[in-house]
Amino acid sequence: MYRYFYYLVFLNMLANIILFAPRILISHRFEGSMMAVVLSIPLGFTLLYVFVTSIRKFTGLGLPEILKNHTPNWFRIPALLFFITIWFFAGVITLISFSEITKKFINPDISSMIIVLAFIILVGFIARLRSETVLFSTEILIVMNVPFIIWVLYKAVTNPSMNYDACMEIATHIWNMPTWDSLAAGTYIFTGYTNLAIFNRLMGTTKKMPFLWTIPIVGSCVLATSFLIPIGFHGTINVNSYMYPWISTSDSMRVEFGLVERVLFIFIYLYTNISLAGSFIHWHVCLELIKSLMPRKKEKSYFSWAVIGIMGLITYLLSYLFNDESLYKTGVLFLNIRLASEMLLVFVVFMIARRIKR
């Protein structure tokens, strides 16, 4: 089952390309983003390694069971409520952002409220399924989409419009100190491992996760391409004028003699699948954490529908409040809080694992 752990990590790496992380890094490209990329790799991997090796000592248990067995209620309940909020908003921001992208680049005539409602129904339906089914759905989406995403990235790095001199110019700013914004954006690509908070229940009895050493290598490639390819296409100055740099970059590529000439449509189709997969994983983790706070209700099917319905209703109402700029600022704020909360999660699990070892 450990391959599903890599699906969770890899899915998050891919999803980061299209949302806020590249834009945040690009907006700070002269103010430490290059150093943030370099520092994000050891920092993100260290958090991942400590969390995975710690939680794997609790075979078959998720975060709710670990906290229930080893911490008092005055700590467990507020901690779970805090992490529920983080996982819920991770799904909310992705859903609202992608509804805006779909409206702008696919069908400007349709209301974004209809699009976000369609996404909420789809994500909510999958998020309430059993954890095994959610992982199987994720596997199918990754297997079907990743080969085409690799092909798009290959088209980008071999494109004649790709200016590597612009990338080298940004690399000369490597000694500038990074901001918290850029560091939070850079480390986000490793965050998929935190979903073990629930999916550790299914990861089998193997104490050590094999092939962890591959994650920083793949993460380095993903981080470098997501940050530098838009700069190579649009230049060091103009690249900052795009709301979604990777959408504009994909629209700069063509497939001669292909069924669909503009790579933009292929790119958005692929990343719609990836982003929706990320959303239903976040909401599934959120739902399971909520169930752990109400053990008498968790076996009743109507309870899952009720929780998903409330989450969907809140998301639908919140989508009224956002425009492009406020959505971006909220995304930046979320990533900043996410990094601090991720450190807290890793610290808590590490300390509990260390205490039982004694």
Phi, psi and omega per residue, in radians:
M1 nan -0.191 -3.024
Y2 -1.154 -0.274 3.097
R3 -1.099 -0.449 3.131
Y4 -1.199 -0.497 3.045
F5 -1.071 -0.736 -3.141
Y6 -1.222 -0.540 3.042
Y7 -1.076 -0.746 -3.124
L8 -1.103 -0.758 -3.128
V9 -1.189 -0.804 -3.066
F10 -1.180 -0.637 3.111
L11 -1.055 -0.754 3.138
N12 -1.167 -0.634 3.092
M13 -1.059 -0.755 -3.115
L14 -1.222 -0.735 -3.084
A15 -1.110 -0.466 -3.082
N16 -1.179 -0.389 -3.033
I17 -1.123 -0.674 -2.931
I18 -1.619 -0.333 -3.060
L19 -1.649 -2.194 -2.888
F20 -1.565 -0.425 -3.007
A21 -0.990 -0.857 3.136
P22 -1.079 -0.690 -3.130
R23 -1.137 -0.685 3.110
I24 -1.112 -0.809 3.134
L25 -1.095 -0.705 -3.125
I26 -1.181 -0.663 -3.132
S27 -1.146 -0.411 3.103
H28 -1.913 0.481 -3.001
R29 -1.130 -0.462 3.084
F30 -1.715 0.020 -3.016
E31 -2.178 0.721 2.986
G32 1.799 0.095 3.137
S33 -1.087 -0.630 -3.124
M34 -1.121 -0.758 3.078
M35 -1.160 -0.617 3.102
A36 -1.083 -0.701 3.101
V37 -1.080 -0.773 -3.121
V38 -1.130 -0.753 -3.104
L39 -1.300 -0.500 -3.080
S40 -1.103 -0.549 -3.060
I41 -1.178 -0.941 3.095
P42 -1.182 -0.631 -3.131
L43 -1.146 -0.864 -3.131
G44 -1.103 -0.716 -3.118
F45 -1.239 -0.611 3.096
T46 -1.087 -0.796 3.098
L47 -1.043 -0.777 3.139
L48 -1.049 -0.848 -3.065
Y49 -1.097 -0.806 -3.120
V50 -1.105 -0.750 -3.112
F51 -1.154 -0.815 -3.074
V52 -1.140 -0.806 -3.128
T53 -1.171 -0.497 3.127
S54 -1.330 -0.850 -3.046
I55 -1.277 -0.389 3.115
R56 -1.240 -0.185 3.040
K57 -1.326 -0.240 3.108
F58 -1.883 1.277 -3.061
T59 -1.055 2.245 3.084
G60 1.383 0.084 -3.117
L61 -1.998 2.537 3.014
G62 -1.749 3.137 -3.125
L63 -1.004 -0.724 -3.130
P64 -1.042 -0.746 -3.126
E65 -1.198 -0.664 3.134
I66 -1.107 -0.800 3.140
L67 -1.158 -0.668 -3.122
K68 -1.135 -0.648 -3.078
N69 -1.403 -0.403 -2.960
H70 -2.240 0.018 3.129
T71 -2.346 2.685 3.098
P72 -1.304 2.826 -3.095
N73 -1.093 -0.575 -3.106
W74 -1.121 -0.395 3.058
F75 -1.670 -0.736 -3.023
R76 -1.063 -0.854 -3.012
I77 -1.175 -0.856 3.079
P78 -1.073 -0.638 3.136
A79 -1.113 -0.778 3.132
L80 -1.140 -0.691 3.114
L81 -1.074 -0.692 3.116
F82 -1.126 -0.822 -3.117
F83 -1.208 -0.551 3.035
I84 -1.030 -0.765 3.141
T85 -1.090 -0.744 -3.133
I86 -1.104 -0.835 -3.103
W87 -1.176 -0.645 3.138
F88 -1.101 -0.822 -3.100
F89 -1.241 -0.435 3.032
A90 -1.048 -0.727 3.100
G91 -1.272 -0.678 -3.101
V92 -1.070 -0.858 -3.087
I93 -1.106 -0.688 3.109
T94 -1.118 -0.787 -3.105
L95 -1.109 -0.814 -3.103
I96 -1.180 -0.702 3.135
S97 -1.083 -0.762 -3.083
F98 -1.281 -0.490 3.043
S99 -1.138 -0.666 3.096
E100 -1.158 -0.734 3.117
I101 -1.089 -0.774 -3.137
T102 -1.070 -0.739 3.139
K103 -1.138 -0.753 -3.058
K104 -1.222 -0.722 -2.928
F105 -1.879 -0.273 -3.114
I106 -1.909 -0.934 -3.082
N107 -2.519 1.548 -3.107
P108 -1.161 -0.279 -3.081
D109 -1.425 -0.278 -3.103
I110 -1.627 2.535 3.141
S111 -1.173 2.425 3.101
S112 -1.148 -0.401 3.130
M113 -1.200 -0.620 3.083
I114 -1.190 -0.700 3.136
I115 -1.121 -0.803 -3.109
V116 -1.158 -0.583 3.084
L117 -1.129 -0.731 3.111
A118 -1.099 -0.744 3.118
F119 -1.132 -0.708 -3.136
I120 -1.074 -0.764 -3.134
I121 -1.092 -0.794 -3.122
L122 -1.126 -0.859 -3.117
V123 -1.144 -0.732 -3.135
G124 -1.107 -0.697 -3.131
F125 -1.086 -0.745 -3.113
I126 -1.335 -0.636 -3.068
A127 -1.099 -0.468 -3.089
R128 -1.512 -0.049 3.125
L129 -1.298 3.014 3.115
R130 -1.117 2.673 -3.093
S131 -1.018 -0.673 3.125
E132 -1.069 -0.736 -3.128
T133 -1.156 -0.657 3.102
V134 -1.089 -0.732 3.124
L135 -1.173 -0.687 3.114
F136 -1.101 -0.715 3.118
S137 -1.092 -0.709 3.127
T138 -1.100 -0.751 -3.140
E139 -1.055 -0.771 -3.137
I140 -1.071 -0.782 -3.122
L141 -1.117 -0.715 -3.125
I142 -1.168 -0.798 -3.120
V143 -1.087 -0.635 -3.094
M144 -1.368 -0.454 -2.998
N145 -1.858 -0.571 -3.015
V146 -1.061 -0.724 3.119
P147 -0.996 -0.665 3.134
F148 -1.263 -0.600 3.089
I149 -1.149 -0.715 3.083
I150 -1.077 -0.668 3.107
W151 -1.114 -0.718 3.108
V152 -1.100 -0.751 3.124
L153 -1.120 -0.668 3.089
Y154 -1.104 -0.729 3.095
K155 -1.060 -0.608 -3.099
A156 -1.228 -0.847 -3.041
V157 -1.281 -0.342 3.128
T158 -1.805 0.113 -3.095
N159 -1.285 2.404 3.117
P160 -1.066 -0.409 3.138
S161 -1.345 -0.171 -3.130
M162 -1.314 2.022 -3.100
N163 -1.759 1.783 -3.102
Y164 -1.276 -0.344 3.075
D165 -1.107 -0.664 3.096
A166 -1.095 -0.691 3.108
C167 -1.125 -0.717 3.136
M168 -1.141 -0.600 3.114
E169 -1.106 -0.742 3.105
I170 -1.129 -0.621 -3.131
A171 -1.114 -0.424 3.134
T172 -1.221 -0.236 3.113
H173 -1.609 0.379 -3.030
I174 -1.140 -0.408 -3.069
W175 -1.527 -0.024 3.058
N176 -1.307 2.409 -3.098
M177 -1.232 2.416 -3.095
P178 -1.345 2.723 2.999
T179 -1.536 2.892 3.085
W180 -1.121 -0.620 3.117
D181 -1.010 -0.863 -3.080
S182 -1.223 -0.604 3.098
L183 -1.168 -0.707 3.113
A184 -1.133 -0.688 3.127
A185 -1.170 -0.715 -3.113
G186 -1.162 -0.698 -3.096
T187 -1.345 -0.215 -3.072
Y188 -1.080 -0.489 -3.084
I189 -1.136 -0.364 -3.123
F190 -1.605 -0.040 -2.917
T191 -1.220 -0.249 -3.098
G192 -0.967 -0.454 -3.114
Y193 -1.109 -0.430 -3.084
T194 -1.123 -0.340 3.111
N195 -1.173 -0.184 2.997
L196 -1.078 -0.245 3.077
A197 -0.923 -0.513 3.059
I198 -1.970 -0.775 -2.998
F199 -1.325 -0.099 3.024
N200 -1.085 -0.374 3.095
R201 -1.062 -0.402 -2.995
L202 -1.959 0.070 -2.967
M203 -1.517 0.274 3.060
G204 1.356 -2.927 -3.006
T205 -1.782 -0.054 -3.125
T206 -1.160 2.143 -3.080
K207 -1.250 -0.674 -3.096
K208 -1.814 2.397 3.104
M209 -1.520 2.066 -3.089
P210 -1.306 2.778 3.036
F211 1.112 0.445 3.098
L212 -1.086 -0.475 -3.094
W213 -1.106 -0.347 -3.134
T214 -1.300 -0.385 -3.022
I215 -1.128 -0.846 3.114
P216 -1.106 -0.508 3.115
I217 -1.189 -0.880 3.120
V218 -1.126 -0.721 -3.137
G219 -1.073 -0.685 3.119
S220 -1.075 -0.768 -3.139
C221 -1.118 -0.788 -3.122
V222 -1.117 -0.768 -3.108
L223 -1.135 -0.762 -3.134
A224 -1.130 -0.756 -3.125
T225 -1.209 -0.716 -3.104
S226 -1.159 -0.501 -3.130
F227 -1.541 -0.754 -2.936
L228 -1.610 -0.512 -3.091
I229 -1.082 -0.792 3.067
P230 -1.022 -0.623 3.100
I231 -1.160 -0.700 3.111
G232 -1.102 -0.574 -3.128
F233 -1.438 -0.686 -2.966
H234 -1.899 -0.117 -3.133
G235 1.583 2.858 -3.038
T236 -1.262 -0.390 -3.103
I237 -1.731 -0.938 -3.050
N238 -1.143 -0.413 -3.073
V239 -1.063 -0.443 -3.103
N240 -1.358 -0.085 -3.099
S241 -1.572 0.009 -3.093
Y242 -1.770 2.383 3.105
M243 -1.211 -0.770 3.108
Y244 -2.178 1.595 -3.008
P245 -1.000 -0.621 -3.084
W246 -1.318 -0.490 3.062
I247 -1.151 -0.793 3.130
S248 -1.149 -0.631 3.115
T249 -1.133 -0.765 3.131
S250 -1.137 -0.525 3.123
D251 -1.309 -0.130 3.090
S252 -1.541 -0.052 -3.077
M253 -1.942 2.580 3.133
R254 -2.229 2.671 3.034
V255 -2.012 1.751 -3.141
E256 -1.146 2.364 3.124
F257 1.143 0.267 3.104
G258 -1.551 2.844 3.094
L259 -1.107 -0.636 3.062
V260 -2.087 1.998 -3.027
E261 -1.291 -0.745 -3.082
R262 -1.411 2.136 -3.139
V263 -1.139 -0.400 -3.119
L264 -0.889 -0.835 -3.068
F265 -1.174 -0.662 3.090
I266 -1.141 -0.762 -3.100
F267 -1.066 -0.825 -3.122
I268 -1.164 -0.685 3.096
Y269 -1.045 -0.808 -3.124
L270 -1.096 -0.778 -3.070
Y271 -1.390 -0.307 2.958
T272 -1.109 -0.791 3.109
N273 -1.069 -0.821 -3.100
I274 -1.125 -0.762 -3.098
S275 -1.200 -0.665 3.098
L276 -1.167 -0.624 3.073
A277 -1.101 -0.743 3.090
G278 -1.060 -0.684 -3.107
S279 -1.185 -0.781 -3.092
F280 -1.264 -0.416 3.021
I281 -1.202 -0.777 3.126
H282 -1.056 -0.777 -3.116
W283 -1.238 -0.560 3.090
H284 -1.140 -0.777 3.095
V285 -1.059 -0.767 3.123
C286 -1.036 -0.797 -3.132
L287 -1.081 -0.764 -3.124
E288 -1.165 -0.614 3.085
L289 -1.156 -0.695 3.114
I290 -1.139 -0.728 3.117
K291 -1.027 -0.626 -3.107
S292 -1.150 -0.394 3.108
L293 -1.471 -0.264 3.138
M294 -2.276 1.228 -3.024
P295 -1.056 -0.516 -3.119
R296 -1.249 -0.381 -3.067
K297 -1.716 -0.312 -2.892
K298 -1.136 -0.430 -3.124
E299 -1.470 -0.166 -3.112
K300 -1.522 2.234 -3.026
S301 -1.147 -0.587 -3.120
Y302 -1.128 -0.454 -3.119
F303 -1.142 -0.753 3.117
S304 -1.093 -0.744 3.119
W305 -1.087 -0.696 -3.116
A306 -1.140 -0.774 -3.136
V307 -1.130 -0.797 3.126
I308 -1.095 -0.674 3.108
G309 -1.078 -0.754 3.118
I310 -1.142 -0.742 3.119
M311 -1.082 -0.741 3.125
G312 -1.136 -0.713 -3.141
L313 -1.111 -0.761 3.110
I314 -1.073 -0.758 3.138
T315 -1.082 -0.757 -3.130
Y316 -1.084 -0.761 -3.141
L317 -1.187 -0.686 3.133
L318 -1.119 -0.552 -3.104
S319 -1.114 -0.362 3.053
Y320 -1.157 -0.522 -2.926
L321 -1.467 -0.294 -2.952
F322 -1.760 2.437 2.825
N323 -2.005 -3.058 -3.048
D324 -1.012 -0.813 -3.037
E325 -1.234 -0.780 -3.133
S326 -1.164 -0.582 3.108
L327 -1.154 -0.694 3.122
Y328 -1.154 -0.777 3.139
K329 -1.107 -0.676 3.095
T330 -1.139 -0.680 3.104
G331 -1.094 -0.723 3.101
V332 -1.100 -0.805 3.130
L333 -1.062 -0.746 -3.136
F334 -1.078 -0.777 -3.129
L335 -1.107 -0.645 3.112
N336 -1.121 -0.814 3.122
I337 -1.169 -0.637 -3.129
R338 -1.036 -0.721 -3.135
L339 -1.129 -0.763 3.119
A340 -1.129 -0.738 -3.122
S341 -1.210 -0.554 3.094
E342 -1.148 -0.720 3.084
M343 -1.084 -0.701 3.124
L344 -1.102 -0.781 3.139
L345 -1.048 -0.816 -3.133
V346 -1.094 -0.731 -3.124
F347 -1.096 -0.775 -3.116
V348 -1.088 -0.859 -3.112
V349 -1.144 -0.675 3.125
F350 -1.100 -0.774 -3.108
M351 -1.164 -0.674 3.107
I352 -1.155 -0.756 3.132
A353 -1.103 -0.663 3.137
R354 -1.193 -0.625 -3.122
R355 -1.201 -0.691 -3.129
I356 -1.267 -0.415 3.117
K357 -1.151 -0.589 3.129
R358 -1.273 nan nan
